[in-house]
């Protein structure tokens, strides 16, 4: 049987198609593998510790640290990602951070981690290329932003795997710090670019007195303050209200700079001296906590590390604080 040979033109087309196919396969083989989500976090390594009170239970508003170990699996490459989902009760603090190695590689940055809300997403960098046994520790600072009932918190790895992590010290929940003030107290802190001063007067200290006097000179040399607002209020002497003094179900406003006055309260603001002074008439409730709350702004930004000393006189007794 005779087999008819292909014409020259036909053979040329076939050879061209074969060459194109070979080139395409070679190009596909040369392309790098696509980045993927990898199983890098060891679920059993996740722990939670109290940063505010090391070795103690976590209370609402405490700062805590989440720790986990990670390692790049075989085949891992630059661009690969892994994630850790936080329970809603924990509010992340800070932003992106570097993903470093451990041991001899503790100074090597193998990627970055981005923190958004309750999600931590880490991306490997080119530093992992050609390396094996890559891994280390990651730490995330958080704040307990609400109360919680339960002995464990649920963490989510790569949006799929969940891990129950025990609360520190075998706690069966996150509650309110039980501490309550029993003496005159001065508190100072920064809220963005606002300096907040609080003069705290426990009701048990003034129950039976006819009046209360407060004199607070908040002037600091070289600083020009503007009193944004001043409020005198009371709250029930409970852990819940002490830790949530802005809650309208706890706070009863008795006087403020907008005109509120329940009677028997006189405060004078001296803007030239950067001071406020006044008196409050009794009777006073022994089961309440009274507070003079000041919000101050300055004519320049408040930089990290700035310190502002303050002394207030309460019924002739000095209370001091540095914010």
Secondary structure, 3 states (H helix, E strand, C coil): CCCCCCCHHHHHHHHHHHHHHHHHHHHHHHCCCCCCECCCECHHHCEEEECCCCCCCCECCCEEEEEEEEECCCCCCCCCEEEEECCCCEEECCCCEEEECCHHHCCCEEEEEEEECCEEEEEECHHHCCCCCCEEEEEEEEEECCCEECCEEEEEECCCEEEEEECHHHCCEEECCCCCCCCCEEEEEEECCEEEEEEEEEHHHHCCCCEEEEEEECCCCCCCEEEEEEEEEEEECCHHHHCCCCCCCCCEEEEECCCCECCCEEEEEECCCCEEEEEEECCCCCCEEEEEEEEEEECCCCCCCCCCEEEEEECCEEEEEEC
